[in-house]
Amino acid sequence: MRVALLLLVSGVAWADKPCPKLESIGKLYDGYAADLAAAPGIESSAELDLPQIDGKPETISAADVVVVGAMGYQIYAGGEREHTDEAWTKHAERLVLAPEKKATYAQIRKALLIAQRLGYAQIAIGYRAFGVLHNRPVVETPDATRKQLNLAAWGLALHKQLVEHCPSLVEIFERDPMAASTVAAAAPLVRGCSCEIDTRYLEQWPLLIGEQLVTTVPLVAKAPAPQPSQRWADLVKGKPVPLALPELAAPPPPPPPPHR
């Protein structure tokens, strides 16, 4: 009886013992939730590759957001998301043009010309902003490494970890595991997981599916145009690139009057 009581007491003491690693992850989730609340960004950071500059995250939900990629434009406007290779539909008076690293200046210039024709009142260039995830050390699991990512297998592995070691998070995860809001909702609960959980998966969760926090820089009146083939990543190098609207070609002269 005495031995059983001792084991029971020691078990309670172990269960109440805080896990330093989970406390650290809890702070990460708290900071991430605060970032999203302050400045909701662009969804699906795993699919986007914006260059980063030193800038404060901004709320861009009221603007049309056009991500310029190597394969066309991703449009976030009017509560919808679409892909196009040509002109998009204008929903707001402000445009945030967010080129990805692989986009060339020729592709950015084409987007600026479209924006000019659509008549936006304000146009700014969007970059990835610093947030709580900035400079977070890369953590690898079998399905998510620096070289490759199997998102489906990774999601199944995380779900298994939650079922076994963190039941309070299972329902939240199953709602929509790929939504940034899901990770934010998990923030108050991660500290209550068992110390047996593989914390690598908890660390990777916001890194893989978190929203892309954005800071913006307005266009300038005049700026030298980069070479058409230059990639955006090579132009940015950690600092904003001054861009202006492209100069439109002068209209052709009127035809000469007919001879009489």
C-alpha positions in Angstrom: 0.0 0.0 0.0 2.8 2.4 0.9 4.7 1.6 -2.3 1.5 2.1 -4.4 0.9 5.4 -2.7 4.5 6.5 -3.3 4.2 5.7 -7.0 0.9 7.6 -7.2 2.3 10.6 -5.5 5.4 10.6 -7.7 3.3 10.2 -10.8 1.2 13.2 -9.9 4.4 15.2 -9.2 5.8 14.1 -12.7 2.5 15.1 -14.4 2.6 18.6 -12.8 6.2 19.1 -13.6 6.5 21.7 -16.3 8.2 20.9 -19.6 10.7 23.7 -20.5 10.5 22.8 -24.2 6.7 23.1 -24.2 6.9 26.4 -22.4 9.2 27.7 -25.1 6.8 26.5 -27.8 3.9 28.1 -25.9 5.7 31.4 -26.1 6.3 30.9 -29.8 2.6 30.2 -30.4 1.6 33.2 -28.3 3.9 35.5 -30.3 2.6 34.1 -33.5 -1.0 34.6 -32.5 -0.2 38.2 -31.5 1.4 38.8 -34.9 -1.7 37.6 -36.7 -4.0 39.6 -34.5 -2.0 42.8 -35.1 -1.4 42.4 -38.9 -3.1 39.6 -40.8 -1.0 38.7 -43.8 -1.1 36.6 -46.9 -2.2 33.0 -46.4 -0.1 29.9 -47.3 3.4 30.9 -46.5 4.6 27.5 -47.5 3.6 28.4 -51.1 5.1 31.9 -51.1 8.7 33.0 -51.2 8.8 36.7 -50.6 12.1 38.4 -49.9 12.4 39.8 -46.4 13.3 43.3 -45.3 13.5 45.1 -41.9 9.9 46.4 -41.6 7.0 46.3 -39.2 4.1 43.9 -40.2 1.1 45.8 -41.7 -2.6 45.0 -42.1 -3.2 44.6 -45.8 -6.7 42.9 -45.7 -8.4 46.0 -47.2 -6.1 46.2 -50.2 -5.9 44.1 -53.4 -2.9 41.9 -53.0 -1.1 40.6 -56.1 1.7 38.2 -55.7 4.0 38.3 -58.7 5.5 34.8 -59.3 7.5 33.2 -62.0 4.3 31.5 -63.3 1.8 34.4 -63.1 -0.1 36.3 -60.5 -1.9 35.1 -57.3 -4.7 37.6 -56.5 -6.1 38.1 -53.0 -9.0 40.5 -53.4 -12.6 40.8 -52.5 -12.3 37.9 -50.1 -11.3 35.6 -52.9 -8.1 34.0 -54.2 -7.4 33.4 -57.9 -4.6 32.8 -60.3 -4.2 34.6 -63.6 -1.5 35.4 -66.2 -3.2 38.6 -67.4 -5.1 41.5 -65.9 -7.1 41.0 -62.7 -10.3 42.5 -61.4 -9.9 45.6 -59.3 -11.8 45.5 -55.9 -10.0 48.2 -53.8 -8.3 51.6 -54.3 -5.1 50.3 -52.8 -2.8 47.7 -54.4 0.0 45.8 -52.7 2.2 44.2 -55.3 4.3 41.4 -53.7 6.9 39.9 -56.0 8.4 36.5 -55.2 12.2 36.0 -55.2 12.2 34.2 -58.5 10.1 36.9 -60.3 12.0 39.0 -62.9 11.7 42.7 -63.2 10.1 42.2 -66.6 7.2 40.3 -64.8 7.0 43.0 -62.1 7.0 45.8 -64.8 4.1 44.0 -66.6 2.1 43.9 -63.3 2.8 47.6 -62.7 1.5 48.4 -66.2 -1.7 46.5 -65.5 -2.1 48.3 -62.2 -1.6 51.6 -63.9 -4.3 50.8 -66.4 -6.7 49.7 -63.6 -6.3 53.1 -62.0 -5.3 52.3 -58.4 -5.1 55.4 -56.1 -2.2 53.8 -54.1 0.3 51.2 -55.1 3.0 49.8 -52.7 5.5 47.0 -53.0 5.0 44.2 -50.4 7.9 42.3 -48.7 8.0 39.7 -46.0 8.1 41.4 -42.6 9.9 40.4 -39.5 7.8 38.6 -36.9 8.1 36.0 -34.2 9.1 33.3 -36.7 12.0 35.3 -38.1 15.3 33.6 -37.7 13.6 30.6 -36.0 16.1 27.7 -36.2 15.1 25.1 -38.8 13.8 21.9 -37.2 13.6 18.8 -39.3 11.4 15.7 -39.1 11.4 12.8 -41.5 8.6 14.4 -43.7 9.8 18.0 -43.5 13.5 18.6 -44.1 15.5 21.5 -45.6 15.5 19.7 -49.0 12.0 18.3 -49.2 8.5 18.5 -47.7 5.7 15.8 -47.8 3.0 17.9 -46.3 0.4 15.1 -46.3 2.7 12.6 -44.5 3.8 15.4 -42.1 0.2 16.2 -41.2 -0.6 12.6 -40.5 2.5 12.3 -38.3 1.5 15.5 -36.3 -2.1 14.2 -35.9 -0.7 10.9 -34.5 1.4 12.8 -32.0 -1.6 14.9 -30.9 -3.9 11.9 -30.5 -1.3 10.2 -28.3 0.1 13.1 -26.3 -2.2 16.1 -26.7 -5.9 15.2 -27.0 -7.0 18.7 -26.3 -5.5 19.9 -29.6 -7.0 17.1 -31.8 -10.3 18.8 -32.5 -8.7 22.1 -33.3 -6.2 20.4 -35.6 -9.0 18.5 -37.4 -11.0 21.7 -38.2 -8.4 22.9 -40.6 -4.8 22.0 -40.0 -3.5 24.2 -42.8 -5.1 27.4 -41.6 -3.0 30.0 -39.7 -6.0 30.7 -37.4 -5.9 27.0 -36.3 -2.3 27.4 -35.1 -3.3 30.7 -33.3 -6.2 28.9 -31.6 -3.8 26.2 -30.4 -1.6 28.7 -28.6 -3.4 28.5 -25.1 -3.2 24.6 -25.2 0.3 23.6 -26.3 1.7 23.9 -22.8 -0.7 21.2 -21.6 0.6 18.5 -23.9 2.4 15.6 -22.5 6.2 15.8 -22.2 6.3 12.7 -24.3 5.2 14.5 -27.4 7.7 15.0 -30.3 8.0 18.7 -30.0 9.6 19.0 -33.4 6.2 18.8 -35.0 4.8 21.5 -32.8 7.7 23.8 -33.7 7.2 23.1 -37.4 3.4 23.7 -37.4 3.4 27.5 -37.6 6.6 27.6 -39.7 5.0 25.4 -42.4 1.5 26.9 -42.7 1.7 30.3 -41.0 0.6 33.4 -42.8 3.1 35.6 -44.6 3.4 38.8 -42.6 3.9 41.7 -45.0 5.4 45.2 -44.8 5.0 47.7 -47.6 7.0 50.4 -49.3 5.2 52.9 -51.6 6.3 53.6 -55.1 8.5 56.6 -55.8 8.1 59.3 -58.4 11.2 58.3 -60.4 13.7 55.5 -60.2 16.1 53.8 -62.5 14.6 50.7 -64.1 16.4 47.4 -63.4 17.3 45.1 -66.3 14.3 43.1 -67.4 16.0 39.7 -66.7 17.1 40.6 -63.1 15.5 38.5 -60.5 13.8 40.2 -57.5 15.9 38.4 -54.9 19.1 39.7 -56.5 17.7 43.2 -56.4 16.4 43.2 -52.9 19.2 41.8 -50.8 17.6 42.7 -47.5 16.7 46.3 -48.5 13.7 47.7 -50.3 14.1 48.5 -54.0 12.9 51.9 -55.1 10.4 51.4 -57.9 8.3 53.8 -59.9 5.5 53.3 -62.4 6.9 52.5 -65.8 6.9 55.4 -68.2 4.3 54.8 -70.9 5.4 55.1 -74.5 4.5 58.4 -76.1 1.5 58.2 -78.3 2.3 58.3 -82.0 2.2 61.7 -83.7 -1.0 62.6 -85.6 -0.9 61.8 -89.3 0.0 64.7 -91.5 -2.9 66.6 -93.1 -3.9 65.4 -96.5 -2.5 67.2 -99.5 -4.9 69.3 -101.4 
